[in-house]
Amino acid sequence: MAFNPKVSIIIPVYNGSNYMREAIDSALAQTYQNTEVIVVNDGSNDEGKTEAIAKSYGDKIRYFYKENGGVATALNFGIQKMEGEYFSWLSHDDIFYPEKTEKQIDFIDDNPGVEIVFCNLEIIDGFGRITSKPYYQEGHEKLRGAIRFWDLFIYACTLLVHKSCLLKIGMINEEYKTTQDVEFILMLLHNYDVWHLKKILVQRRDHQESGYYRLNKTVLQELETLMFSLLNKYGILFFYSEAPDMMDSNIKAAFTYQKIGDLNFEKIHNFSTYCYKKSIELNPSLLNFSKYKYWILSSNSSFAITIYYQIKKIIQKINDLFYRIISVLHLITQKIDFAKNRLLPKGKNGE
């Protein structure tokens, strides 16, 4: 019997008349046919504009209205209403490529046991123009452990998640109004293997009206609260359970504190400072670079922090250039091998 599970695409929206039609159209245009599109109006107060757009689709979508409670409440409402076996989140201002769901379902079908898969995205502006796209070789990769979130900055709308996973992690945390997506992804990475399908199948819209820009200060405050909460609840290895096994427990924990301190250095200084301090307590060695990073942050020296950022950017650019060179050399090698094979004389039987 062909693998044909139902997929529920849930679109939470609040005052979304600006872009939601594009999002709904992209959900309805999926080449994978066994889908349902659920639009949850989270108490919009835009004189009925959002509701009018949603209702214009008639029975092509399932439309619900609820009192305003935030994105997480709208998503959980939609999850409770969904009839599908798989959950797919689509923000009202983002766009799915037509083959998004089909490619992810095909990957799950080809790899038994996979419950969660995410894809790549490209960034578009308010006018739908592509402003940025990732550079990845085609293929796939298995991720496990919360720290992998920062390796790729996984975006929630690129995910396809089996409903049983949502039930295990306890749905989407309604306590967080702006970082519910971060906590959701971290919990998935902590509890499951999450597979990366390296294809661009989603467009994320970056515009000044988005919550990230309107609530930027709140986002950073919530992110710091979230990080401390997860650390206190689950311990340091929640973030980096795959630290090198040869380390003793203190060194392993110190290594992990430094790692997550590095990841949050530029955004939430208080959390990074705390992590570096804990790393130093566990491993006071001069070879522990947390000592020097802690000094930079504690000094409140804008000059020192600026120098650190510039060095970090240079290293990142060198790293990116290195991988691009490797990729080009790999492609050239493939072409040379292909040319050699074509030029080789055939055997008597034409083999």
N, C-alpha and C positions, 0 to 999 in steps of 0.2 A: 504494500500500500504506500502511495506517495506521501512524503512528509509535507503536510499542509496545515500547520497550526494557525489558529486565528491570532492576529496581532492587533492590539488596541493602541492606537495613536492618540495620546491625550494632550490637548492644547489648553493650558490654563491661561486666562486672559483677564486683564483689568484695564479698562479704558484703552482698548487696543485697536481702534478703528483705523489707525494709521497704516498698519502692516498686516493685520490678521488675515485679510483675504488671500494674500500671497501664501501665507502659511497653510491655510485650509486647502487652497488649490493644490499645493504641493503634496499634501497628505492624500488627497483624493486621486492624485495622478500616479500613485505608486503602481509599478508594474506587477507587484505581488498582489494578487486579487483578494485574498482572504484577510481583509483588514476591516476595522471599524474606526471611525474618527469621532472622538468625543471632545466636545468643546465645553469647558466649564467657565462660566462668567463669574468671576470672583467679586460680585457686587459693584460693577462699574457704575460710575456716576457721570457719564458723558452724554446725558440727555437721550439715552436709548440708542446711540450710534453703534456701539459694540453689539448689542442685542439684535438690532436690525440686520446687520451684516450676517450674523450667525443664522438667524431665522430665514434669510434669503436662500439658504442651501436646502431648506425643506428636510426631507427624510434622507438626504445624502449623508447627513451627520446626525449624531445624537447630541442635542444641546441641553445644558442644564444651567440654571441660575442659582447662586447661593449668596448669602450675606458675606461681606468682605471679611477675610481672615488671613490673607497672605497666600503666596504661591504654594507653600507646602500643604495648606488646607485644601486648596483647589485640586492639587494633584491627588491627595488621598481620597477626596470625594470622587474623582474620576476613577481611581483604582478600585474603589468599592463598587462602582457601577460597571466596570469593564467586564466584557464577556470573553475576552481573549486569553490565550495561554501565555502570551508575551506582552510586555509593557514597553512602550516607546514614548518618550517625552518630547514634545515639540513646542518650543516657546513661540508665542504669537508673532514674534518679529523675525523668526528664522525660517529657513527653507530646506526641505528635503529634496535631494535629487530623486528623480523617478525610480531609480533602481536601488535606493537605499535599503528598503526592507527586503527586497528579493535577494540582494547580495549577502545580507546578514543571515537570512534564513538558509540560503544555500550553504553558507559556511558552517552553520550549526548542523545541517543535514550531513555534510561531508565529514564532520568531526564529532562523533557521538560522545556525549558527556558534557559538551560545552553548554553552559547555561547563560553566560553573559558575553556579549561581544560589542565592541565599539569600533568606530571608524575614524578616519581623518576628517578635518573640516577646512574650509577656506573662509576668510573674512570678507564681508561685503559692507559697503557703507549705506547710508540712508537711501541712496538712489539705486542700490542693487549692483554697484560696480565692485568688482573684485579688487581688494586692496592688499591681500596677503594670502599666501597658501603655503603649506608645509612642504618640506623636501624629504621624502621618504622613498626608499626602494620598496617595490611591491613585495608583498608577503604577509606574514602574520607572526605574532609573538604572544606568549603567555605572560601575564603579569600577576604577581601576588605580593601582598604587603602594602600598607597604606602609603609608604614613602614613594611608591611608583607613581602616585598621582602627580607629584611635582616633576617627575622625569618628563612627562608629556603634557601636563596640564589637561587632563581628560575633561571633556565637556559633556555634561549630562545628556544633551540632546543627540549625542552620537551613539548612545547606548541602546542595546536591545536586551531586555532582561526578562528571564523566566519569572512568572508571578510568584512561584514558591520562594524565590530569593527575597522578594519584598516582604513576605510574611515572616521569614526567619529573622531579618534585621529589624523588624518592627515598623515597617512603612517608612515614610519620610518625616523627619523630626520637625514638628510644627513650632518648636521653641525658637528656631532660628528663622528670621524673616528674610535675610539676604544671603545667608551661607548654607541654606538647607541642601543645596546641590553638592557642596563640598563634603558635608558630613555623610550624605547619601553615598557618594562615590568612595570615600574612605572606608565606610562600613562594608561595602561590597568587596573592595580590595582586601580587607582584613579577613573576610569570611569565605571568599571564593577565588577561584582562578578566573581572571578577567582577560579575555582575548582581544588583541588589537589587530583588526583587519585594516591593512595599510592601503586604503582606498579613500579618496575624497568623495563623500556621499552627503555632506551637510554643508550648508552655508550659514554661518553665524553673523548676524547683523550687528555692527558696531556703530552706535549712534548716540547722540547727546541726550536723548529722551529715555534711554535705558536706565534701569534701576541701578546699575553699577556706577554710572556717572552721577545720578541724582542723589544716591545714598552712599557715596564712596566712603565717607568717614564712618558711617554705621557698619559698612561691610568690613572694614579693617578692625573695628572694635569687636564685632561678632566673631571674626576669624580668630582673634586672639583668645576670646572666651572659649571658643570651640576647641582650640588646640590644648589649652590648659585642662579643659573638661575631659578630653579623650586621654590625655596623659595621666590624669589622676585616676580615671576609671579603669584603664586597661594596662597602664605601665608603659615604659619606654619602648619595649619591643613590639608594641602595636604598630609603631611607625616603621621599624626596620628589623623585621624578624630574620632577614637573610644576611645580617652582618657576618663577616668571616668567622667560620666555626673554630679556627685555631685560637681565637682570642679567649682569655678567661672572662668571667661574667662582668667584672668591673670595667675592663678595657672595652668589651663589646658594648656595654651601656654607654661609656664615655664616647666611643666612636659614633654611636647612634645619636646621642645628644648633639654632638658637633654637626652631624649631617643635617638634622632637622633645623638646627640653628642657622646653618648656611642657607637652607631653602627659604627661610622666612626673613632673612637679614634685611632685605630692602623694604619690606612692608610692615612688619610688626616687631619693632626693635625690642620692646620689653620682653617678648617671648624668646627672641633670639638671645638676648642677654642672659635670661634665666637658663637657657639650654647650655650656653657656653660655661656658665658658672658651675652647673651640675657636672659637666664634662670634666672641668678642672678638679673638682672635688674627688671624682672617681679615678682620675688619672692625672696627677700633678706634674707629670714629666714635662720637661722643656720641649720635647718633641710633639707635645699635644698643641696643635695650632689654635685650639680654643683659647689659650692664654692670650694670644695676640689679638684675636678677634674680639674677645671680651674687653680688652683694653681699649680698642677702637670705639666700641659702642659706649663703654662707661665714660670715656673721656669727653663725650659729646662734642668732639672736634669735627666740625663740618669738613675741614681740610682732609683729615685722616679718612673719613668715610668716603669723601669724593675720590681720593686716591684708590681706595679699596674697590669702589665701583668701576673705575676706569681700568684697573688691572684685570678685574673679573671679566669685563666686556672684551678686552683684548684677548684673554685666554679663550673665551667662548668663540670669538671670531676665528682664531687659529684652529680651534677644534672643529668648527663648522667647515672651514676650508679643507682641513685634512680629510674629513669624511667625503666631501665633494670630489676631491682628487682621487681617493680610493674608489669611489663609485665610477668615475670616468675611466680609470685604469681597468676596472673590472669589465666595463662595457667594451673597451678597446680589445681586451683579451678575448672576449666572447666573439667579436667580429673577426679577429685574426684566426681563431680556431675554426670558425664557420668557413672562412675563405680557404683555409688549408684543406678542410674536408672536401670542398668542392673541386679543388685542384688535384687531389690524390687520384691516381689512375685506378680505374675500376678493375675488379678481378674478371676472370674468364666468364663467370656466370653473371657479370654485371653487378656484383656485390661490392 
